Amino acid sequence: MSARSEKSLEWVDELLAIGRAGLLRSMPVVDGMPGRMIRVNGVDAINFSGNNYLDMAGNKSVMAAMSEAALKYGNGATASRLIAGNTEAHRELEEYIAVWKGAEKAVVFGSGYQANMGILTALTNDEDLILSDELNHASIIDGCRLSRAKTRIYQHLDVDAAKKILEKAKYRRIFVVTESVFSMDGDFAPLVELGKLCEEFGAFLMVDEAHGAGVKGPEGQGLAAELNVCPEIQMGTLGKALGVAGAYVAGSEPLVKLIINKARSFIYTTAQPPPILSAAMEAIRIVASDKGCQLRQKLNDNVLLLNKLIRPLVGTLAAPSHIVPIHIGDSMDTMRISQSCLKKGVFVQGIRYPSVPEGSARLRLTLMSSHTPDDIRKAANILLEEAG
Ligand SMILES: *Cc1c(COP(=O)(O)O)cnc(C)c1O
């Protein structure tokens, strides 16, 4: 039988329709050590497309921690956490995260996607209400869908809109869920105001620090820590600024115990490989230290420099961040500009629907602590030429 049967034609029309809309996706092939430079589809470029904000993915001591752990614990955890896969590396990292986050307890998940699905489904049922920012990540949206809780979307960052919904809400429990630093827009959730709102209405605040962890807060604990807000449910990931893989939720002991007992994306999956956990722990150790402060300082210098140079494209932002969207609108234009930038040695990935709302395709620039001022000047010049 040939590998490509009649039945494979089934999918062709749908693919063609995706292509006609300018939304066909493919995976660029990346080569070499992660860092400020990237080789993508054979072209060398300065990398402005990863989430490796502090360059931990290529950090030597994090790599050493991973190799040492592999020699000590082996490659895989061999079973799920509740069966036989709960190793000393898991316990150590979770205790470390709880202390770092100032929480009673923490538990790790295989990924941020799994964490958001697991947390939301474990804590809610159809008697509950989830209030979700309209630009929350797909993993939060999917968690809401799977939870069977009533979900209401409030306008992006709009505390008053959330309040209007809360004033009329009668539910067993209410959750307000938001990212801290928004993944595709780089703006910040009004966590202080959301915290007060939740206090006023007895609601639970859940904050996803996927893009805040490592980068914000006095020891890289995230934006909530920077603003002195203490959400009941604090989720963050280990694969972005921390450069490894996985995610965590930190909170009270009963909260974390309930998640361990009920989150199906935690229970019914093989535990993460111990070397991943030991590496993540070393990455947290670095971002929580003086070295981490220097990295955050460098990243921040780069944020300010880039924003100054590309002001004609993005205007003056009240609070610039390490994620910089350059709005183009049309999907095909966005991808074409991304390609021209790559040819000139700057990798800025285009982001299209459904990752962002229809008609709001953009280039999404991400900064790293290890970018040099020259890297940033080059990127700014090319962007002004190509997208200006
Ligand atoms: C990336 C991301 C996730 C998912 O985390 P992974 O570890 O990559 O699965 C969740 N929430 C937000 C806001 C993200 O940007």
The ligand as a Tripos MOL2 file, in Angstrom:
@<TRIPOS>MOLECULE
LIG
   15    15     1     0     0
SMALL
NO_CHARGES

@<TRIPOS>ATOM
      1 C1          3.4900   29.8090   26.6340 C.3       1 LIG1
      2 C2          2.3330   30.0810   27.4960 C.ar      1 LIG1
      3 C3          1.6860   29.0370   28.1770 C.ar      1 LIG1
      4 C4          2.0190   27.5970   27.9280 C.3       1 LIG1
      5 O1          3.2220   27.2420   28.5040 O.3       1 LIG1
      6 P1          4.0460   26.0190   27.9020 P.3       1 LIG1
      7 O2          4.9500   25.6130   28.9910 O.co2     1 LIG1
      8 O3          4.7410   26.5310   26.6880 O.co2     1 LIG1
      9 O4          3.0370   24.9540   27.5690 O.co2     1 LIG1
     10 C5          0.6960   29.3600   29.0670 C.ar      1 LIG1
     11 N1          0.3250   30.6430   29.2660 N.ar      1 LIG1
     12 C6          0.8910   31.6530   28.5880 C.ar      1 LIG1
     13 C7          0.4470   33.0510   28.8580 C.3       1 LIG1
     14 C8          1.9150   31.4040   27.6830 C.ar      1 LIG1
     15 O5          2.4620   32.4020   26.9920 O.3       1 LIG1
@<TRIPOS>BOND
     1     1     2 1
     2     2     3 ar
     3     2    14 ar
     4     3     4 1
     5     3    10 ar
     6     4     5 1
     7     5     6 1
     8     6     7 2
     9     6     8 1
    10     6     9 1
    11    10    11 ar
    12    11    12 ar
    13    12    13 1
    14    12    14 ar
    15    14    15 1
@<TRIPOS>SUBSTRUCTURE
     1 LIG1         1 GROUP 0 **** ****
